[in-house]
Amino acid sequence: MLCAGLFCLCSLIVGAIYLDYNRFVSGDVLHDGQEETVVIAYGASWDDILFELRDKRIVSRRYYFDFWARDAGLPRAIKAGTYHFKGPLTLVELDQKLRQGGEVDDVRVTIPEGFTIFHIADRLEMLGVVSKRDFLDAARSKELLKKHDVQGESFEGYLFPDTYAIKKGSSAEAIVERFHARWDEVIQEVIESNPGMLEEHQDAREMDLHDLVILASLVERETNHNPERALISRVFLNRIDKGMKLQTDPTCVYGEETYMEVPSPKRCRDRLNRYSTYVIKGLPPGPISNPGRRSLEAALNPDKSAEARKYLFFVARRDGSGSHYFTSTYKEHVKAIDKFLR
């Protein structure tokens, strides 16, 4: 009797689930008057898509829809894009639309020279392309870094500043790879147009390409005055050759918590600040910005004039020109500070 009772109970439960499933399959996923917009990101997993449809109240029974969709082969056929759904909408109609593909809208994104990954993340989020957190996670992804053979803790320095048309729904990983692919093109052009320079840096001070990207990021953050980029690069190399600290202010505020701050003595002298070149010797542990072509060229091919090889200091003129005053001794540097900054 007990077994018979359990069998009847199980039959009732299975029957109820079957009836509920059929009501879901035969009913509308959106009723008349309802409207929802869904963005299916490029590279999104099926689970991500299921949760997106559930969160937008299109799929009320996620497990039912998952079973039905897999049986229909939808997970392999769904296309990325932006979808604008209007009720009444049946499950079959939803399936057809997801197979056809949504609207593919491009967002024009300009990444200025010298932006950090944190600035880029802010801009992408502001434009509604991708969330700040998702972008930063992708920019620090160990799997992506290994895939593209990028040294360091993130893609900082390896995302090329340019204007891009980005499809709505693009994943953060796809965006990082797009920016890096452009960087890869440019760095090859820079190396080819400066033959032998990479080897010269390696022989002279054991600096590899990663070190030169770091150097370029310092140049980028110090000046946007094109005629001086190669000269500032030379000053940094002169200081490295003499074993002097670089003491460049932008390194003091590199980091997710400080990138919006103005450099201050407190930040620069903080012994725990591993990027501050007032504390550490030589280059910081990684790039502090994403340099453009001209700064990459300046790092690879610094000013070689006899005069440039003497300079160890520079100070901004603060006259609106964007230029600097260069000196060879600390005494001259102090006078320049008095003249231009005080």
Order of alpha helices (4+ residues) and beta strands (2+ residues): alpha-beta-beta-alpha-alpha-alpha-beta-beta-alpha-beta-alpha-alpha-alpha-beta-alpha-alpha-alpha-alpha-alpha-alpha-beta-beta-alpha
